[in-house]
Amino acid sequence: MFVYGSLLPGERYRAVLEALGPLVAVPARLRGWRLFVLPEGYPAAVPGSGILEGELVEFFDLERALRALDAFEGSDGLYRRRALDVETPAGMRRAWAYVAEAASVVRHGGVPWPSGRWRGRRA
């Protein structure tokens, strides 16, 4: 699972991931996506010419984790889970990520976050 926002270490919803069992996490980047910030204070990734920084998180029980995260991320209908290629220190990996369409993000009041880096909150 590629995470890039409120599920990162030290962020408001990291406990959601930690409750799903042992985690292995490594730094990762996602190319071809842009970051937006929503009025509620959390980010959304949309297709575009950018690079997002985040983590690739692996779970012992992936199916259980996906069920829980689908319920968590899909509660407002904004995010969709997609399989994407992410860069890690060990090379490219295929990973699930929760992303959105630009039109939906704009309708929700999202604005661009050009740095692509949620951690540290520097636009």
C-alpha positions in Angstrom: 0.0 0.0 0.0 1.4 3.4 -1.0 0.5 6.1 1.6 1.2 9.8 1.1 -0.8 11.8 3.6 -2.7 11.3 6.8 -1.6 7.6 7.1 2.1 8.5 7.2 4.1 8.2 10.5 3.2 11.0 12.9 0.0 11.9 11.0 -3.5 11.9 12.3 -4.6 8.5 11.0 -1.4 6.4 11.2 -3.1 4.4 14.0 -5.5 3.1 11.4 -2.6 1.3 9.7 -0.9 0.3 12.9 -4.1 -1.4 14.1 -4.0 -3.7 11.0 -1.0 -5.7 12.3 2.8 -5.7 11.8 4.0 -3.1 9.3 7.0 -3.0 7.1 7.4 0.5 5.6 10.0 2.0 3.2 10.2 5.4 1.6 8.6 5.5 -1.8 7.7 7.9 -4.6 4.8 8.0 -7.1 5.4 9.7 -10.4 2.7 11.1 -12.7 0.4 12.3 -9.8 -0.3 15.7 -8.1 -1.2 16.4 -4.5 -4.2 18.5 -3.5 -5.2 19.5 0.0 -8.9 19.4 0.9 -10.7 21.9 3.3 -10.9 19.1 5.9 -7.1 19.2 6.1 -6.1 16.0 4.4 -4.6 15.4 0.9 -5.8 13.7 -2.3 -3.7 12.4 -5.2 -4.9 13.1 -8.7 -3.3 12.3 -12.1 -0.9 14.9 -13.2 2.7 15.8 -13.9 4.2 15.6 -10.4 5.9 13.3 -7.9 4.4 12.3 -4.6 6.6 11.3 -1.6 5.3 8.7 0.8 5.8 5.2 2.0 5.2 1.7 0.7 3.6 -0.2 3.5 3.4 -4.0 3.6 1.0 -6.0 5.8 1.1 -9.5 7.0 -2.6 -10.0 6.1 -3.1 -7.8 3.0 -6.7 -8.9 2.4 -7.8 -7.9 5.9 -5.9 -4.6 5.6 -7.6 -3.8 2.2 -11.1 -4.5 3.6 -10.4 -2.1 6.5 -8.8 0.6 4.4 -11.5 0.4 1.7 -14.1 1.1 4.4 -12.0 3.9 5.9 -10.9 5.6 2.6 -14.2 5.0 0.8 -16.5 6.5 3.3 -17.0 9.8 1.5 -16.8 8.4 -2.1 -13.8 10.6 -3.1 -11.1 8.0 -3.1 -10.7 4.9 -5.3 -8.1 2.2 -4.7 -5.8 1.7 -7.7 -2.8 -0.5 -8.4 0.1 1.8 -9.4 3.9 1.5 -9.8 5.9 3.2 -7.1 9.7 3.8 -6.7 11.4 2.4 -3.7 15.1 2.2 -2.8 15.0 -1.4 -4.0 13.4 -0.5 -7.4 9.9 -0.3 -8.8 7.1 -2.0 -7.0 3.4 -2.4 -7.8 1.2 -1.1 -4.9 -2.3 -0.2 -4.1 -3.0 3.5 -3.4 -6.1 5.5 -2.7 -6.4 8.3 -5.3 -9.0 10.6 -6.7 -10.1 12.3 -9.9 -9.2 16.0 -10.3 -12.8 17.1 -11.0 -14.0 15.4 -7.8 -11.2 17.0 -5.7 -12.0 20.5 -7.1 -15.7 19.9 -6.3 -14.7 19.1 -2.8 -12.8 22.4 -2.5 -9.3 20.9 -3.0 -6.4 23.2 -4.0 -3.0 22.2 -5.4 -0.2 21.3 -3.0 2.8 21.7 -5.4 5.6 20.1 -3.4 4.0 16.7 -3.5 5.2 16.2 0.1 2.6 16.1 2.8 5.0 15.3 5.6 6.2 18.7 7.0 3.3 20.6 5.4 5.3 22.6 2.9 3.3 23.4 -0.2 
